[in-house]
Amino acid sequence: MIELLNCGAFSFAKDSTRENEDAFLLPSPYEDGYIFAVADGVGSYGGAKEAAKTAIRILSELGKSEFLKPELVLNLIKNEIKESMQGGLDKAKAATTLSYCFINNDYLHVIHVGDTRVYAKSGLKLKLLTKDHTQHQELLDDGLYTKKELVSLPGKNMLTAAISGALSIRYQYIKIPFDDLVSEDQTIMLVIMSDGAYHFWEHRPRFSANTMSNASSFATNMHKRIQRLGPNDDHSLIAASFKRASNN
């Protein structure tokens, strides 16, 4: 079995005048492991909040044999969003991003759609595991521009994939052996962030050794940083540390 050591999380709207269109699932035990997730409703369309909550609700109702089948899960969410938004023309294009992790003694499984991000702690840094489904990322992948050149171009946050009744399903699936991620103290720290949170990490991707050694401390300090600098979007984060449970 695997053991959850500690966890820190937050999810807030950009400011008090608007609703939070993010939703999340805290690390929850499922059979021989844990599942957790962050969804970010696409705010340019009506129904964003409902779409994100739908994604998280469906995940919370599934069993391991189901949520390790990405196409099944994502199509369930897509169809539920499509059905729930029927009759509302302003919500016909309701969409959400979603990144969820399942971890057990053997593997980390990551299913990812959109521009939420999943990181794994590596030393005093975070290693990005997912790839953004954005216009900028596709231009970078195609070799048309460098990262430096993309800084001055529009389209940084323009999604090329999301879960919506109006879109076909595109996703990234990653399966990484537990032993490939474990640190010297035999633990794994994983972090999921919506774009409103990781913007503040990527701007200055460092904390003290003490902060980086504890998932709860990491989440607390990330929230303090965002509040100090001023949120630019809804912002959600889950940080969780795991280790293999003792056989005793």
C-alpha positions as CSV (number, residue, x, y, z in Angstrom):
1,M,0.0,0.0,0.0
2,I,0.9,3.7,-0.3
3,E,0.7,6.2,2.5
4,L,-0.3,9.9,2.2
5,L,2.2,11.8,4.4
6,N,0.9,15.4,4.2
7,C,-1.1,17.6,1.9
8,G,-1.8,21.3,1.3
9,A,-4.4,22.8,-1.0
10,F,-6.3,26.0,-1.8
11,S,-8.8,27.2,-4.4
12,F,-9.8,30.8,-4.7
13,A,-11.5,33.2,-7.2
14,K,-9.5,36.0,-8.7
15,D,-11.3,38.4,-6.3
16,S,-14.4,38.7,-4.2
17,T,-16.5,40.1,-7.0
18,R,-16.5,36.9,-9.1
19,E,-17.2,33.2,-8.7
20,N,-14.4,30.7,-8.5
21,E,-14.5,28.6,-11.8
22,D,-11.9,26.1,-10.6
23,A,-12.7,22.9,-8.8
24,F,-10.6,20.2,-7.2
25,L,-10.5,16.7,-5.6
26,L,-8.3,16.3,-2.6
27,P,-6.2,13.1,-2.4
28,S,-8.7,10.4,-1.8
29,P,-8.0,6.7,-1.2
30,Y,-9.0,4.4,-4.0
31,E,-8.3,0.7,-3.7
32,D,-4.5,0.5,-3.5
33,G,-3.7,4.2,-4.1
34,Y,-4.9,7.8,-4.1
35,I,-6.5,10.0,-6.7
36,F,-6.5,13.8,-6.8
37,A,-7.4,16.4,-9.4
38,V,-7.7,20.1,-10.4
39,A,-10.2,21.3,-13.1
40,D,-10.3,24.9,-14.4
41,G,-13.5,26.0,-16.1
42,V,-12.8,27.9,-19.3
43,G,-14.0,31.4,-18.3
44,S,-14.6,32.7,-21.8
45,Y,-17.8,30.7,-22.0
46,G,-20.9,30.4,-19.7
47,G,-21.2,27.3,-17.6
48,A,-17.4,27.2,-16.8
49,K,-17.9,26.7,-13.1
50,E,-20.5,23.9,-13.7
51,A,-18.2,22.2,-16.2
52,A,-15.3,22.1,-13.8
53,K,-17.5,20.8,-10.9
54,T,-19.0,18.1,-13.2
55,A,-15.5,16.8,-14.1
56,I,-14.5,16.6,-10.4
57,R,-17.9,15.0,-9.4
58,I,-17.6,12.3,-12.0
59,L,-14.0,11.5,-11.0
60,S,-15.1,11.1,-7.4
61,E,-17.7,8.6,-8.3
62,L,-15.5,6.3,-10.4
63,G,-13.5,3.2,-9.3
64,K,-9.9,2.5,-10.2
65,S,-10.8,0.2,-13.1
66,E,-12.6,3.1,-14.7
67,F,-10.5,6.1,-14.0
68,L,-7.4,4.4,-15.5
69,K,-9.3,4.4,-18.8
70,P,-8.8,8.0,-20.0
71,E,-11.1,7.9,-23.0
72,L,-13.9,6.4,-20.9
73,V,-13.5,9.0,-18.2
74,L,-13.2,12.0,-20.4
75,N,-16.1,11.0,-22.6
76,L,-18.3,10.5,-19.5
77,I,-17.4,14.0,-18.4
78,K,-17.9,15.4,-21.9
79,N,-21.4,13.8,-22.3
80,E,-22.4,14.9,-18.8
81,I,-21.4,18.5,-19.6
82,K,-23.2,18.4,-22.9
83,E,-26.4,17.0,-21.3
84,S,-26.4,19.4,-18.4
85,M,-26.0,22.4,-20.6
86,Q,-28.8,21.6,-23.1
87,G,-31.3,24.4,-23.6
88,G,-28.9,27.1,-22.6
89,L,-27.5,28.7,-25.7
90,D,-25.1,30.8,-23.6
91,K,-23.6,27.6,-22.2
92,A,-23.5,25.4,-25.3
93,K,-19.7,25.8,-25.4
94,A,-19.1,25.2,-21.7
95,A,-15.7,23.7,-21.2
96,T,-13.1,22.8,-18.6
97,T,-9.5,21.7,-18.3
98,L,-8.6,18.7,-16.1
99,S,-5.5,17.1,-14.7
100,Y,-5.8,14.1,-12.4
101,C,-3.3,11.8,-10.8
102,F,-3.6,8.3,-9.5
103,I,-0.6,7.0,-7.5
104,N,0.1,3.6,-5.9
105,N,3.1,1.5,-4.9
106,D,3.9,0.8,-8.5
107,Y,3.1,3.8,-10.8
108,L,2.0,7.4,-11.1
109,H,-0.7,7.8,-13.7
110,V,-1.5,11.3,-15.0
111,I,-4.4,12.1,-17.3
112,H,-4.3,15.7,-18.6
113,V,-6.4,18.0,-20.8
114,G,-5.7,21.7,-21.2
115,D,-3.4,24.0,-19.3
116,T,-3.5,22.9,-15.7
117,R,-0.1,21.4,-14.8
118,V,1.2,18.5,-12.9
119,Y,4.7,18.7,-11.3
120,A,6.9,16.2,-9.3
121,K,9.4,17.4,-6.8
122,S,13.0,16.8,-7.9
123,G,15.6,18.0,-5.4
124,L,14.7,21.6,-4.6
125,K,12.9,22.0,-7.9
126,L,9.6,21.0,-9.5
127,K,9.8,18.9,-12.7
128,L,6.9,19.6,-15.1
129,L,5.3,16.3,-16.1
130,T,2.5,17.5,-18.4
131,K,2.5,19.5,-21.6
132,D,0.1,22.5,-22.0
133,H,-2.5,22.2,-24.7
134,T,-2.1,25.8,-25.8
135,Q,-1.3,27.6,-29.1
136,H,2.2,28.6,-27.7
137,Q,3.1,25.1,-26.8
138,E,2.1,23.8,-30.2
139,L,4.2,26.5,-32.0
140,L,7.1,25.5,-29.7
141,D,6.6,21.8,-30.5
142,D,6.6,22.4,-34.2
143,G,9.9,24.3,-33.9
144,L,8.5,27.5,-35.4
145,Y,9.5,29.6,-32.5
146,T,11.8,29.5,-29.4
147,K,10.5,30.2,-25.9
148,K,12.2,33.6,-26.0
149,E,10.4,34.5,-29.3
150,L,7.0,33.3,-28.0
151,V,7.2,35.8,-25.1
152,S,6.2,38.7,-27.3
153,L,3.5,36.8,-29.3
154,P,-0.2,36.6,-28.4
155,G,-1.9,33.2,-27.8
156,K,-0.1,32.2,-24.6
157,N,-3.3,31.1,-22.9
158,M,-5.3,30.1,-26.0
159,L,-6.3,26.5,-25.4
160,T,-6.1,23.9,-28.1
161,A,-7.9,21.2,-26.1
162,A,-10.5,21.2,-23.3
163,I,-13.4,18.9,-22.2
164,S,-16.6,20.2,-23.8
165,G,-19.7,18.8,-25.4
166,A,-18.7,20.7,-28.5
167,L,-15.1,19.4,-28.9
168,S,-13.5,16.0,-29.7
169,I,-11.4,14.5,-26.9
170,R,-7.7,15.1,-26.9
171,Y,-5.6,14.2,-23.9
172,Q,-2.1,13.3,-22.5
173,Y,-1.6,10.1,-20.6
174,I,1.6,9.6,-18.6
175,K,2.6,6.4,-16.6
176,I,5.8,6.7,-14.6
177,P,7.2,4.0,-12.3
178,F,7.1,5.0,-8.6
179,D,10.9,4.3,-8.3
180,D,11.6,6.8,-11.0
181,L,10.1,9.6,-9.0
182,V,11.1,8.8,-5.4
183,S,13.5,11.1,-3.6
184,E,16.4,10.3,-1.3
185,D,14.1,10.2,1.7
186,Q,11.9,7.6,-0.2
187,T,9.0,10.0,-0.7
188,I,7.3,11.5,-3.7
189,M,5.8,15.1,-3.7
190,L,3.3,15.9,-6.5
191,V,1.7,19.2,-7.3
192,I,-1.2,20.1,-9.5
193,M,-1.8,23.8,-10.3
194,S,-4.3,25.7,-12.4
195,D,-2.8,28.4,-14.6
196,G,-3.7,31.1,-12.1
197,A,-1.3,29.5,-9.6
198,Y,1.6,28.2,-11.6
199,H,2.1,31.6,-13.2
200,F,3.5,32.7,-9.9
201,W,5.7,29.6,-9.5
202,E,7.2,29.8,-13.0
203,H,8.0,33.5,-12.4
204,R,10.3,32.6,-9.5
205,P,10.5,28.7,-9.3
206,R,12.2,28.4,-5.9
207,F,11.5,28.2,-2.2
208,S,13.7,27.3,0.8
209,A,14.8,23.7,1.4
210,N,12.4,23.6,4.4
211,T,9.5,24.7,2.3
212,M,10.3,22.3,-0.5
213,S,10.5,19.4,1.9
214,N,6.8,19.6,3.0
215,A,3.7,19.7,0.8
216,S,1.7,21.6,3.2
217,S,4.4,24.3,3.6
218,F,4.7,24.5,-0.1
219,A,1.0,25.2,-0.6
220,T,1.0,27.7,2.2
221,N,3.9,29.7,0.8
222,M,2.5,29.6,-2.7
223,H,-0.8,31.0,-1.5
224,K,1.1,33.8,0.4
225,R,3.1,34.6,-2.8
226,I,0.0,34.9,-4.9
227,Q,-1.7,37.1,-2.4
228,R,1.3,39.3,-2.0
229,L,1.8,39.8,-5.8
230,G,-1.9,40.0,-6.6
231,P,-4.0,37.2,-8.2
232,N,-4.5,37.5,-12.0
233,D,-7.0,34.6,-12.3
234,D,-8.8,32.0,-10.2
235,H,-6.0,30.0,-8.6
236,S,-6.0,26.4,-7.3
237,L,-3.3,24.1,-6.0
238,I,-2.9,20.6,-4.5
239,A,0.5,19.5,-3.1
240,A,0.7,16.0,-1.7
241,S,3.6,13.8,-0.4
242,F,3.5,10.0,-0.5
243,K,5.6,7.0,0.5
244,R,5.3,3.3,0.4
245,A,3.7,2.1,3.6
246,S,5.6,-0.1,6.0
247,N,4.8,-3.8,5.9
248,N,4.9,-4.0,9.7
